[in-house]
Amino acid sequence: MSTLILALVAGAVVGLALGALGGGGSVLAVPALIYLLGFSPASATTAALVIVTATSATALSAHARDGNVAWRAGVLFAAAGIVPAFLAGAAAGRLPSAVLTGTFSLVAALAAVRMLRPASSGPPDRVRPAKAAGAGAGLGTVTGFLGVGGGFLAVPALVEVLGLRMKQAVGTSLLVITVNSLAALTARTGTGGDLRWEVVAPFAGAAILGAWDGRRLASKITGPALQRVFAFVLLGVAALMLVDVVA
């Protein structure tokens, strides 16, 4: 019973962060699965992909109803990440736990630094296809390798590289994340270890419900304040995981 409660609480926190920030919340899923629920790093990153896919697909439907998804740009951006996500997903299950944990801690720190940086001054003068393809491929690699949605990378990339408005970028990033996560999950079929569905299912369900509450929370607290709090939490998580690797 205690494991179920932990899964529900952790899922709710992840969903709350996703809903409130529009990206970055899934970075908490992997450390929660490892340190609170006893998953191995390989199993945690695979389970996180399941959670990210379910949560992103649900949130995508809400954003699509509001007209905040640039479908053509999103499909093209996602297409560039499908093969990298598949290859990275296949490779991740065969790497030592220390490599996965250490790399994840660095990505979590990168996410925190990104959130603490000032917002971009605006979209580009013109879209550069090669740069857009490179950004899409990089996001797919991160998603497949570490089991995170990568919204903290996708949203600014869609604004700065493709010139989308912020609301469109948040909605479109969910399309990109869903596609990349599905590609990575396909590659990990049979290699992710014991996923323990009795834990993953309630975690994902709580994350989906938490995302709705997060959207309401975002309307009551300023975005910069939320990002700063979450960034410092991520820095703490990154430090904890790095110490665990070194110890």
SVG drawing of the C-alpha trace seen along z (x, -y; Angstrom):
<svg xmlns="http://www.w3.org/2000/svg" viewBox="-11 -41 44 50">
<polyline fill="none" stroke="black" stroke-width="0.4" points="0.0,0.0 2.8,-2.4 4.3,-1.9 0.9,-2.7 0.7,-5.9 4.2,-6.9 3.4,-6.3 0.3,-8.4 2.0,-11.3 5.0,-11.3 2.8,-11.1 0.7,-14.0 3.8,-16.2 5.2,-15.3 1.8,-16.1 1.5,-19.3 4.9,-20.5 4.0,-19.5 0.7,-21.3 2.0,-24.5 5.2,-24.9 4.4,-23.4 7.5,-21.3 10.3,-20.1 8.1,-18.3 8.9,-14.8 12.5,-15.3 11.3,-14.5 9.8,-11.1 13.1,-9.2 14.6,-10.1 11.2,-9.5 11.1,-6.0 14.7,-5.3 14.9,-6.7 11.3,-6.5 10.0,-3.4 13.1,-1.2 13.4,-1.0 16.7,-0.4 17.9,-3.3 17.1,-1.3 13.7,-0.4 13.0,-3.9 13.8,-5.5 11.5,-3.1 8.7,-3.5 9.2,-7.3 8.6,-7.0 5.3,-5.3 4.3,-8.1 5.5,-10.9 3.6,-9.4 0.4,-9.1 0.6,-12.5 1.7,-14.3 -0.9,-12.7 -3.7,-13.7 -2.4,-17.3 -2.0,-17.4 -5.8,-16.8 -6.6,-19.8 -4.2,-22.1 -5.5,-20.9 -9.0,-21.8 -7.8,-25.3 -6.1,-25.6 -2.6,-25.8 -0.9,-23.1 1.0,-23.9 0.5,-20.5 2.6,-20.8 5.6,-22.3 5.2,-19.8 5.1,-16.8 8.2,-18.0 10.1,-18.7 9.0,-15.3 10.0,-13.5 13.6,-14.6 13.7,-13.0 12.0,-9.7 15.2,-7.8 17.4,-9.3 14.8,-8.5 14.5,-4.9 18.3,-4.4 18.9,-6.1 16.1,-4.1 17.6,-0.9 21.1,-1.8 20.0,-3.1 18.8,0.3 22.3,1.8 24.3,-0.9 25.7,-0.7 23.5,-2.2 26.1,-4.7 26.3,-6.1 22.5,-6.6 22.3,-8.2 25.3,-10.5 24.0,-11.6 20.5,-12.2 21.9,-14.4 23.7,-16.6 20.5,-16.9 18.5,-17.8 21.1,-20.5 20.8,-21.8 17.0,-22.0 17.4,-24.0 19.9,-26.4 17.6,-26.8 14.7,-27.7 16.8,-30.3 17.9,-32.1 16.0,-35.1 13.5,-34.4 14.5,-34.8 14.1,-38.1 11.8,-36.7 11.5,-34.4 14.1,-34.3 13.9,-36.5 13.6,-33.4 13.3,-29.6 16.4,-27.6 15.4,-24.0 18.9,-22.5 18.8,-24.1 15.3,-22.9 16.2,-19.4 19.2,-19.4 17.1,-20.6 14.5,-17.9 17.1,-15.2 18.7,-16.4 15.4,-16.3 14.7,-12.8 18.0,-11.6 17.4,-13.1 13.9,-11.6 15.0,-8.1 18.2,-8.0 16.9,-9.3 13.1,-8.8 12.3,-12.5 9.9,-14.5 12.3,-17.3 9.8,-20.0 12.4,-22.3 14.3,-22.0 11.4,-21.6 9.5,-24.8 12.4,-27.3 13.5,-25.5 10.1,-25.8 10.0,-29.5 13.6,-30.3 14.0,-28.0 10.6,-27.8 9.2,-31.1 6.1,-29.8 4.2,-31.9 4.7,-30.6 1.3,-29.1 1.7,-27.4 5.1,-26.2 3.9,-24.6 1.0,-22.8 3.2,-21.7 6.0,-20.5 3.5,-17.9 3.0,-16.5 6.8,-16.2 7.2,-14.6 4.4,-12.1 5.9,-11.0 9.5,-10.8 8.4,-8.9 6.5,-6.3 9.5,-5.8 11.8,-5.3 9.3,-2.9 9.1,-0.8 12.9,-0.4 12.8,0.6 10.2,3.3 11.6,6.3 14.7,4.5 13.3,2.2 13.3,4.8 10.5,5.3 8.2,2.2 6.0,3.1 2.7,2.0 1.1,1.9 3.3,-1.1 3.6,-2.7 -0.2,-2.7 -1.2,-4.7 1.8,-6.9 0.7,-7.8 -2.9,-8.2 -1.9,-10.6 0.3,-12.6 -2.5,-13.0 -4.9,-14.3 -2.1,-16.5 -1.5,-18.1 -5.0,-19.6 -4.5,-21.0 -1.1,-22.4 -2.9,-24.4 -5.1,-26.0 -2.1,-26.7 -0.3,-28.4 -3.2,-31.0 -2.7,-31.9 1.1,-32.1 3.4,-34.0 5.4,-31.8 8.8,-33.1 8.2,-32.4 7.1,-28.8 10.1,-28.3 12.6,-29.5 11.2,-27.2 11.2,-24.2 14.7,-25.1 16.2,-24.9 14.4,-21.6 15.9,-20.2 19.4,-21.4 18.9,-19.6 17.9,-16.4 20.8,-16.7 23.3,-17.1 21.7,-14.1 22.1,-11.8 25.6,-13.0 26.7,-12.2 25.1,-8.8 27.2,-8.1 30.4,-9.3 29.9,-7.5"/>
</svg>
